[in-house]
C-alpha cells in the first residue's frame, strides 16, 4: 500500500499513520519527523529548516523531495509506505508523481482528514503544552492553517482529479477515525479492482 495522508497541521495525520503502519505493514514516513530529526542533529539542512519552521513557513520543495527520494529508496519502503506531511502544494504533488513513476511505485490512495480549524487549534494547544514543539505554538498554528488553506488544500483536488482521493472525518476517538480510514482504503481498493 502506497498512501498519502493529507490534512491541516494538527488534523491527526501522524497519529493515524502510526496506527496504520502496523496494520498495513509499511513504514510511516513523516517529512516533519525527518526535518525535526535534522534540526535536533544540528545538521546544516536542519539549522536552515529550523529557522523556516519557527517562522511558521514551509521548508523548500527541493530539500523535501531529496530527503524523500533517499527515504523511499530504503528497503523497508519497497512494499509501500504512508506519507505524512508531503505533498504540501501542487508543485510537490506533481514532483511526487514523477518521483514515484521513476521508482515504479505509483500511489494507491490519498486520504484527507477533515477537521475544523477550531478543533485543530485546541488539539495543538494541548500538544504544545505536553511536547513543547515550537511549530505547535498557537500563533504559529494559526499562520500554518492559513498557509495550508492557500497552498495545501488544493492538493486534494489534484488527487481527486486522478481518482485517488478519499475524504475522512478526522474528528472522534482515535480507533473510530482509524476505522474510517481503513474503510476508505477498502473502498479505494475495491474501486481500483472493480
N, C-alpha and C positions, 0 to 999 in steps of 0.2 A: 504494500500500500504506500503510495506516494501522495501525501496530503499536505495542503497548506491550510493553516488556521488563520483566519482574518478576524479583526475586531479592534475596537478602540483600545488605547492603553488602559489597563485595569479591567478589561472585559472578561478575563479568566482564561486567555489563550494558554499561558504557561501552565496553569494548574490543570487544565483539561488535557493538554499534551502529555503531561507527566502521568496522568491517569490512563491515557490511551496507549502509551508506548508499550506497556506490558501486554495488553490485550491484542495489539496489532503486531507485536514482535519486531518493532522497528525503532530506531533511535529518535529521540526528541532533539531537534536542532533549533536552538534559540539564538538568533543573532544578538539579542540583548545580553544573553548569558555569555556569548563569545566576546562581546565588547566589554562587559564588566570584568571578565577574566583578564583581558588585555590591560584594562585600567588598573586592576589590582596588582598585576605583574609589573606595572610601570613601564611597559614597552613604549617605543616611540609612537606607534599607532594608538596605543591605549591612552597616552597623555593627550594626543590630539583629539581622540574621541571623547575623553572626559570633559574637555572644555566645551565641546559642542553639546554633549548630553546635559551638562549642568546648566546650559543656557536654554534648555528645552527644545533644542533643534535636533535634526536627524543627521546621522553620520552619512558621508558621501556614498553614492551608489557604487563607485569603483572599488572602494575599500570593502564594502559589504559583499559584493559579488566575488571578489578574490578570496575572501575568507570562506565564503560558502562553497566555492568550487573546490578548495582544498578539503573542506569537511566532507562533501559528497563523494569525494574520491576515496575516502577511507572504507575499509572492508565492511564495517557494520552497516553502512548505508546502501550497500548493493541491493539488498532485498526491499528497500524502501526507506521512508523517513517521514517525520512530521515536522514541517517548517512552521516556526512560530516567530513572528516579527518581521517576516520578509515574504513577499514584496510589500513595500510601503507606498509605492507610487507606480504610475503606469510605465515609466521607463524601466523600473526594476522588474515589473511583471513581464514585460517584453524580453528583457535581458535573461530572466529566469527561464522563460520558454526556450530561448536559444541555447542556454547552457544545458538544460535538460535534454533537448534534442541532440546536442553534441554528445552527451553522456549516454544517450539511448534510454533515458528514464523519464518519459513524459508523466505529468501529473495524472493521478486517478481521480482526485476530488479536491474541492476547495470548500471549506466550511466557514461561514461567517457567524460569529457570535454576536447577537443583537442584544445590547444592554443600554438602557437610558443613561445619559450623562450624569444625572443626579446620583444614580446608584454607583456609577464608576467613581465619582468623587468621594463618596462615602467609603467605598472599598479601599481606595488608595490612601485615604487618610488613616485608616486602620493599619494598613501595611507600612506606611511611613513611620507610624509610632512604634510598630513592632520591629521593623528591619532597618529603619533609618536611611533607606535608599534616597539619594539626592534627587533622582528623577521622579520620586513619588511625592515630593513637596506639593501641597495642594495648588499653589500658584503655578508651578511648573506643569502640573497635570492639566490645568485649565488651558494653558498655552498649547500643550501637546494635543488636547482634544480639538482645538482649532486647527492645528496642522493636520490632524487626522481627517477632519471633515473636508478640508481643502484638497489634500494630496492622496490620502489612502482610501477613503470611501469610494472613489471612482474605480479602484482596482476590482471591487465586487462586480461592477458592470462589465469589466474586461473579461472576467471568468464566466459571468452569466452568458455573455455572448458566445462563449466557447462550449456552453452546456455543461460546465463543471461545478457551478455554484449551488450549494445548499445553505439556506439561512436557518439558523437555530436560535431559539430563545435562550439567552445565556443567564437568565435570572432564575434562581431557585437553589435547591440543595445540590451539592456537588454531584452526587450519584444520579440525580434526576437530569441534570444538564448533560452528563456523560451518556446516559441512556438515549437522550435526544440526538446527540451527535452520532452514536452508533446506529440508530435507526436511519438517520440521514445518509450515512455511508452505505448502509444496506440498500436504501432506495437508489443511490447513485450507481452501485454495482449492478443492481437489477436493470436499471435503465441502460447501462453500458452493454450488458449481456443480452438485453431484450431486443 
